[in-house]
Amino acid sequence: MKHRANVYNKRLIFDHLMKTAGLSVHKWFMDELGAGCVSGHHWGGDHQESIRRFGGKYSIICAHLDFGGEGLDPRYQYITLLREPIDRVISWLFFEMQNVDRGKLLEQDSWRQDFILSDGTKLNNGVLRFISNIYTKHFFAIENKNTTIADSEQVASALSVIKSYDIVGLYEEMPEFLADVADLVSIPAPKSIARVNATLSRPAVDQISPKLRQRIIDLNQLDIRFYNEVVAWKKSQPPKERKTIFISPWQKYEPVGNPAFTTQDIPAVRAKLIEGHDVIHGQLLTFQVDFLLNRQVHELEAGIHIFDENKSWAFGTNSTLQGKSYLDVSAGSHRITHHLIANLPAGKYTAGFAFVERLPEGDQKELAWYDVLSEFSVRYDAYPQFAGYSSLPAEITLQPTTLADNSLIIQEPTGSITPVGMLETMQPNKEYKITVTVSNDGSQLWRGDIFRPVNMSYHWYDQAGNLVLYDGPRTSLPAGGIASSITAEIEMAVQAPASPGRYGLVLTLVQENIGWFEEKGFKPYKVEINVV
């Protein structure tokens, strides 16, 4: 029997703090273990959301993470790297000012410049959050939501948390950190790693003006205490034994397939190619992409990506590249329209779509990515075939729609569901048709919209009360839904559990992307079933 190569299969999170050589460490992981084991570096995001998005696919997650008091995930090992706080701030201040050729300053760059030239007297909040006590705030937030407690308690809590990390390294002692990580991951320890995104031109700590240096020190009193405590703690640890001869058990693994994800900001997207599945080379393509936006977005960027049948990226663009800017897009349903000319070789293609929020400070937040929402094939009419890709003229438009109707969100689903003659026994895995009566005792129509329809569903529990299946398959309501004060008789599909035993079955209703009816006052039907 043929086995896949032995790839790194543990779970590790590299908690990368800004300007601590994190991208260099990420490249080292990539070079040793492959892009199939290591996530692409994530520039910012919620800790648990990053695990949900990347944890199922990658063994190692590398990211700038935000915590909200939920603590570390016990399924993962954690490593991080600290740098002397004042040196780190100077590196951050001068990095994009002197190392990135943009042609013009961004707003955040001008804030940094104002801070430097004024010896720290002009301080914008957009700069403050990157240069003031970021260590203490970061590690304190891992297990705490309350930011009003005393400074000494914040430092003590941050110290307690960082000591639970598997490895805490110091930027100034990089070879020791690399050796510790290499032992943990079981890869060869390098003498050095490549510099990535490094600050190439900057003054040293003692080369900036005394006023600016003192201002940075004043803004980092907690981090200076925290860093010194971490250094003292590390020095108190006994020296580690190193392996003299090492053979890595892992083989490099490159990824298969492409990522796809949604967030609560855009939970539902659907796409349609107006011209149909079969198109002629040079023909106009019109993709209509309907999506639901759950909150106002500062600046929306919408993109399209087309892959051929070999999964090679044939074409991609987005609204920013097209010179379009969609500012302050309101919550609700919208339609993005992509117009392209099918200047593609003959063959089969897939179209996917992405949504990103561009933030005022220059960062961006990924809202949704779909690799395949539409499939089509290109053929030639009177033109000869040729190899290779050409530029595809494209146009993207945005327009609001009425597909999402907030008046159809069920606020108080008062009512009940009752079977008309219930089975007492079922056979494993068999699907049954059960006739039920559904009573709408509330004041709203139970129908929903295309993004948030109302369906019938069920939960299964074992005899001990443990959940076996929560999201049971759906059965649609009759066309038009169930009006207020109406009782409807409907045939509902229920599939029995796979294993014999005695189970609890709960029949209920759900509004997709909103919630289960029984959580808002609806009376579900509960019954015990023997699966034999």
SVG drawing of the C-alpha trace seen along z (x, -y; Angstrom):
<svg xmlns="http://www.w3.org/2000/svg" viewBox="-54 -69 81 73">
<polyline fill="none" stroke="black" stroke-width="0.4" points="0.0,0.0 1.4,-3.4 1.6,-6.1 1.9,-9.8 5.3,-11.2 5.7,-11.8 4.9,-15.4 4.9,-17.6 1.6,-16.7 1.8,-18.5 -0.1,-21.7 2.0,-24.9 1.2,-28.6 3.9,-31.2 2.5,-34.3 4.4,-36.9 4.8,-40.4 5.6,-43.2 9.2,-43.8 10.6,-40.7 11.9,-38.9 8.6,-37.0 8.7,-36.8 12.2,-35.4 11.0,-32.7 8.0,-32.0 10.3,-31.6 12.5,-29.2 9.4,-27.1 8.3,-27.2 11.8,-26.2 12.0,-23.2 8.4,-21.9 6.7,-23.3 3.8,-25.5 1.4,-22.5 2.3,-22.5 2.7,-26.2 0.1,-28.9 0.8,-32.0 1.7,-34.8 -1.6,-36.3 -1.2,-40.0 -3.9,-40.3 -6.9,-38.5 -8.8,-37.0 -6.9,-34.1 -9.8,-31.6 -10.9,-32.8 -7.4,-32.1 -7.5,-28.6 -10.9,-28.0 -9.7,-29.3 -6.2,-27.7 -6.1,-25.0 -7.7,-22.3 -5.3,-22.7 -2.0,-23.7 0.0,-22.3 1.8,-25.6 0.0,-28.9 2.1,-32.1 0.2,-35.3 -0.1,-38.7 -2.9,-37.6 -5.5,-39.4 -6.9,-37.8 -10.1,-38.6 -9.6,-36.8 -10.3,-33.3 -6.9,-31.9 -4.5,-29.7 -5.9,-26.7 -4.8,-23.5 -4.6,-21.6 -1.7,-23.8 1.9,-24.5 2.8,-28.2 6.1,-30.0 6.9,-33.7 9.8,-36.1 10.5,-39.3 12.8,-42.2 14.1,-45.0 11.1,-47.4 12.8,-50.6 14.8,-49.0 11.6,-47.4 9.8,-50.8 12.6,-52.5 12.6,-49.7 8.9,-50.0 9.0,-53.8 11.7,-53.9 10.8,-50.8 8.2,-52.1 9.6,-55.6 13.0,-54.6 12.6,-51.1 9.4,-51.1 9.3,-52.9 5.7,-54.0 6.2,-57.2 4.1,-59.0 3.5,-58.8 0.4,-57.1 -1.5,-58.7 0.1,-56.4 3.6,-57.3 2.9,-61.0 1.9,-60.2 5.2,-58.4 7.1,-61.3 5.3,-63.8 6.1,-61.8 9.8,-61.5 10.3,-65.2 8.5,-66.6 10.6,-64.5 7.5,-62.6 5.2,-65.5 2.9,-64.9 1.4,-61.5 -1.6,-60.1 -3.6,-57.2 -2.8,-55.3 0.9,-55.3 0.3,-55.0 -1.2,-51.5 2.0,-50.2 4.6,-51.8 3.2,-51.8 3.4,-48.7 2.3,-46.3 3.9,-43.3 2.0,-43.8 -1.3,-44.6 -0.9,-41.6 -0.2,-38.9 -2.5,-40.4 -5.4,-40.2 -4.9,-36.5 -6.7,-35.7 -8.3,-39.1 -11.0,-41.4 -10.9,-44.0 -8.3,-46.7 -9.0,-49.0 -7.0,-47.0 -3.7,-48.4 -0.6,-48.5 1.3,-46.2 -1.5,-43.6 -1.4,-43.8 2.4,-43.1 2.0,-40.2 -0.8,-38.7 1.1,-39.1 4.2,-37.4 2.0,-34.5 0.7,-33.9 3.9,-34.1 5.5,-31.6 2.9,-29.0 4.3,-29.3 6.4,-26.4 9.2,-28.6 9.8,-32.3 12.8,-33.6 14.8,-36.9 15.5,-38.7 19.0,-39.6 19.7,-35.8 18.3,-34.6 20.6,-31.4 19.3,-30.1 15.7,-30.7 16.2,-28.9 17.8,-26.0 15.0,-25.7 12.4,-25.8 14.3,-23.3 14.3,-20.9 10.6,-21.4 9.7,-20.9 12.3,-18.3 14.1,-20.1 17.8,-21.0 18.9,-24.1 20.2,-26.7 23.2,-29.0 21.2,-31.9 18.0,-32.6 17.3,-34.9 16.3,-38.5 12.8,-39.2 11.1,-42.6 14.0,-43.9 14.5,-47.5 17.6,-48.2 18.2,-51.9 17.5,-53.2 19.3,-55.0 20.5,-53.0 18.8,-53.6 21.6,-56.0 21.5,-57.9 18.0,-59.4 17.5,-62.6 17.5,-62.3 13.9,-63.8 12.6,-61.3 14.3,-58.4 12.9,-59.5 9.4,-59.9 9.5,-56.3 10.8,-55.1 7.9,-56.9 5.4,-55.3 6.8,-51.8 7.3,-51.7 5.2,-48.5 6.9,-46.8 10.4,-47.6 9.4,-46.0 7.8,-43.1 10.8,-42.5 13.4,-42.7 11.3,-40.2 11.2,-37.8 15.0,-38.1 15.6,-37.4 13.2,-34.4 14.9,-32.9 18.3,-33.3 17.1,-31.4 16.2,-28.4 18.8,-25.5 20.7,-25.1 19.1,-22.8 20.9,-19.8 21.3,-19.8 21.4,-16.8 24.9,-16.4 23.6,-14.4 20.1,-15.1 18.1,-13.6 14.7,-15.2 11.7,-12.8 9.7,-15.2 9.6,-15.5 8.7,-18.8 5.1,-19.0 3.6,-21.4 -0.1,-22.3 -2.9,-20.7 -5.9,-22.8 -6.8,-26.4 -8.3,-28.0 -11.9,-29.0 -13.5,-30.8 -16.3,-33.1 -16.7,-35.3 -19.7,-36.7 -19.3,-39.9 -20.2,-38.2 -21.8,-34.9 -23.5,-34.2 -22.5,-34.6 -23.9,-33.3 -22.8,-33.8 -24.2,-33.4 -22.6,-33.6 -25.3,-35.3 -24.0,-34.0 -24.3,-30.3 -21.8,-27.5 -20.5,-27.4 -18.9,-30.6 -17.0,-31.5 -13.4,-32.9 -13.6,-36.7 -17.2,-36.7 -18.3,-39.0 -18.6,-37.3 -20.9,-38.8 -20.7,-37.4 -23.4,-38.6 -22.3,-38.0 -25.0,-38.5 -23.8,-38.8 -25.1,-39.6 -23.1,-42.2 -23.9,-42.1 -22.2,-45.4 -21.1,-48.6 -17.7,-48.3 -15.3,-51.3 -13.9,-50.5 -14.9,-47.3 -12.6,-45.6 -14.1,-42.9 -12.1,-40.6 -12.4,-37.7 -10.0,-34.9 -10.2,-32.4 -8.4,-29.0 -8.0,-26.6 -8.7,-22.8 -5.1,-22.2 -5.8,-24.6 -3.4,-27.2 -4.3,-30.8 -5.3,-32.2 -6.5,-35.6 -7.4,-37.8 -8.2,-41.4 -10.1,-43.4 -11.9,-46.7 -8.8,-48.5 -6.7,-47.4 -9.5,-48.6 -9.3,-52.1 -12.7,-51.7 -13.3,-52.6 -16.5,-51.5 -16.6,-53.6 -18.9,-53.1 -20.9,-50.2 -23.9,-49.7 -25.2,-46.5 -27.6,-44.5 -27.6,-42.7 -25.6,-43.9 -24.6,-42.8 -21.1,-42.9 -21.0,-42.6 -17.8,-41.5 -17.6,-42.1 -14.7,-40.3 -13.8,-39.4 -13.1,-35.6 -9.7,-35.9 -8.8,-32.5 -7.5,-29.3 -10.2,-26.7 -10.8,-24.6 -12.7,-24.4 -12.4,-27.1 -13.7,-28.0 -14.4,-31.5 -14.1,-32.4 -14.6,-35.6 -13.0,-37.4 -14.0,-40.3 -11.6,-42.4 -12.1,-45.5 -9.4,-48.1 -8.9,-49.9 -8.1,-53.6 -4.6,-52.8 -3.5,-51.0 -4.2,-47.4 -6.8,-45.1 -9.3,-42.5 -10.2,-39.5 -14.0,-39.1 -14.6,-36.0 -12.8,-33.9 -14.5,-31.4 -12.4,-29.4 -15.2,-28.0 -18.6,-29.7 -19.1,-29.4 -17.8,-26.9 -17.6,-27.5 -15.9,-26.3 -14.4,-28.3 -14.4,-27.1 -13.3,-28.7 -15.8,-29.5 -13.7,-30.7 -10.4,-31.3 -7.4,-29.0 -6.4,-27.7 -3.2,-29.1 -1.3,-28.5 -0.8,-30.9 -2.8,-33.6 -3.6,-37.2 -4.8,-40.2 -8.6,-40.1 -10.4,-43.5 -12.6,-43.7 -15.1,-45.9 -16.6,-45.6 -19.8,-47.3 -21.5,-47.4 -25.2,-47.9 -27.5,-47.4 -30.3,-44.8 -33.5,-44.0 -32.7,-40.3 -32.1,-40.6 -35.3,-41.6 -34.7,-42.3 -38.4,-42.4 -38.3,-38.6 -35.9,-37.9 -38.0,-36.1 -37.8,-38.0 -40.1,-35.8 -40.9,-32.5 -43.8,-31.5 -45.2,-28.2 -44.7,-24.4 -44.0,-21.3 -45.8,-18.0 -45.6,-14.8 -48.7,-13.1 -48.1,-9.5 -44.4,-9.2 -42.2,-6.1 -40.8,-4.4 -38.0,-2.5 -35.8,-3.2 -33.1,-1.4 -29.5,-2.8 -28.8,-5.4 -32.3,-5.0 -34.2,-8.1 -37.8,-8.4 -40.6,-10.7 -42.5,-12.0 -45.7,-14.0 -45.7,-17.0 -47.9,-19.9 -46.1,-23.2 -48.0,-26.0 -47.1,-29.7 -48.5,-31.4 -46.5,-34.6 -47.1,-37.8 -44.6,-37.3 -44.6,-35.3 -42.1,-32.3 -40.3,-32.3 -37.1,-34.3 -35.2,-35.6 -32.7,-33.9 -29.8,-34.4 -31.8,-33.5 -34.5,-31.0 -36.6,-29.2 -36.3,-25.4 -37.2,-22.4 -34.4,-20.3 -33.6,-18.2 -31.0,-17.2 -29.9,-13.8 -28.7,-13.0 -27.5,-9.8 -29.0,-8.2 -26.6,-10.0 -27.7,-13.4 -24.6,-13.9 -25.0,-15.6 -24.7,-13.2 -25.9,-15.5 -26.8,-19.1 -27.1,-20.4 -29.6,-17.8 -30.4,-17.9 -33.0,-20.6 -36.5,-20.2 -37.9,-23.3 -41.2,-24.9 -44.0,-25.1 -43.7,-27.8 -44.6,-31.1 -43.8,-29.9 -46.2,-29.7 -48.2,-32.8 -49.1,-34.1 -51.8,-32.1 -51.6,-29.2 -50.9,-25.5 -49.4,-23.6 -49.1,-19.9 -45.7,-19.1 -43.7,-15.9 -40.3,-16.1 -37.2,-14.0 -35.3,-12.5 -32.3,-10.2 -31.6,-7.8 -28.1,-7.6 -25.6,-5.2 -25.1,-3.1 -27.9,-1.1 -29.0,-2.4 -31.5,-4.5 -31.5,-8.2 -33.3,-11.4 -34.7,-13.2 -35.6,-16.9 -37.7,-18.2 -37.4,-22.0 -37.1,-24.9 -34.1,-27.1 -33.6,-30.4 -30.3,-30.0 -27.5,-32.5 -29.8,-33.7 -30.5,-30.9 -32.6,-28.0 -36.2,-28.7 -36.1,-26.9 -33.5,-29.5 -36.2,-32.2 -39.3,-30.6 -40.4,-28.0 -41.6,-24.7 -39.7,-21.8 -40.9,-18.2 -38.7,-15.7 -39.1,-12.0 -37.0,-8.9 -36.2,-6.5 -34.8,-3.0 -32.4,-2.5 -32.2,1.3"/>
</svg>
